[in-house]
Amino acid sequence: MIRIGHGYDVHASGDGDHVMLGGVRIPSDFGLVAHSDGDVALHALCDALLGAAGLGDIGRHFPDTDDAFLGADSRDLLRSVCSKLTQGGWVVGNVDLTIIAQRPRLSDFIAGMRDAIATDLAVDVTRVNVKATTTERLGFVGREEGIAAHAVALIESGHHAA
């Protein structure tokens, strides 16, 4: 059996000297406002994986009202989601993420994001795709008010996984 899930996340721009995206610290003249480290890419991915497995969303498992997750490393959250999938008999087939940001420029960081995500999902890096795009200065992303991300994940029942 295979299942597909989709995730979306957005965080507003704020004070800071870096953004966390795809598990990679990226120098920036702004940060992202969030309860955790604000990694919209990994949050969208967590939602996609949880959704595919029928396990709700990231807010259900890691609520932003719980101080235990204040400043949380989103890679830890992703590994926890992976553990939940494994417990349910699921394995990751592949994931595809799109980060939507006017700034900072992300092309030099994509390979590092793929490596970090593949490590956390315990899959070959060829099963992880990360893309970045702008909105051509349109909307809240174009006005540099925030960064958004979409993720799609395919999971397979463990006994059928290749």
Secondary structure, 3 states (H helix, E strand, C coil): CEEEEEEEEEEEEECCCEEEECCEEEECCCEECCCCCCCHHHHHHHHHHHHHCCCCCHHHHCCCCCHHHCCCCHHHHHHHHHHHHHHCCEEEEEEEEEEECCCCCCHHHHHHHHHHHHHHHCCCHHHEEEEEECCCCCHHHHCCCEEEEEEEEEEEEHHHCC
